[in-house]
Amino acid sequence: MDNFDDPCDGEANGDENERIDNLPSTSTSSSYKLFGRQNTVHQIMGGGKAADVILWRRRYVSCGIIVGATVAWFVFERSGLPTLSICCDVLLILIVLRFLRANYAVYRNKQLQSLPELVLSEEMVNTAAGSFRVKVNYMLLMAHDITLGKDFKLFFKVVIAFWLLSVIGSLLSFCTLLYLGTILFTTVPALYNRFEERVDRYAGIIHQKFSRNYKIVDENVIGRLPPNLPREKES
């Protein structure tokens, strides 16, 4: 009687075995991190006040940025006035108001609040220049390899990127593109930080399927192309 096997238990064990068999693909997709990152989203954003604003940890500042960007886009895009004229008019009004306020305070013998001094340290300039130099050298190296035909994959990626930018530029103005970039930059990281596990799981599944299809294309199409252009024989 003790050794009697219930058919329901057999079916349950079969279902459990199927789940175990499907476990590696799920585990690999769940362990996948978008863009192969190792740090948290807050650390990638810098970990300072700017990261707090982008991730909506300072809601009032984040809302203010979105409202300000929306108003600026409406003024620049819908008013029909030149962007340079609007910027100069706004700066002119601010400077005049600041000048009148300072003179009014002197007339009423009031002390104005001291403004913070904006000074660039030598360390900040050297750090920014070093980072900019590395990026420029990397871009020049990419351009050199593309020009000499050394990397067909890189050439294909650059062509696709420029083509997409050309299509987007023909559909949207620069002001609208800048506004959309600001909105996306202040909303997408916050949404990803909130739904990080779900996004990484689905991104891992998509990455596995894309890698499998890309491997097939690479073996059958790209792998058969010559890596370098034929050189001319020396006379």
Secondary structure, DSSP 8 states (H G I E B T S, - for coil): -TT---HHHHHHHHHHHHHHHTHHHHHHHHT--GGG--S-HHHHTTSSHHHHHHTTSSHHHHHHHHHHHHHHHHHHHHS---HHHHHHHHHHHHHHHHHHHHHHHHHTT------------HHHHHHHHHHHHHHHHHHHHHHHHHHTT--HHHHHHHHHHHHHHHHHHHHS-HHHHHHHHHHHHHHHHHHHHHTHHHHHHHHHHHHHHHHHHHHHHHHHTGGGS-SS-------
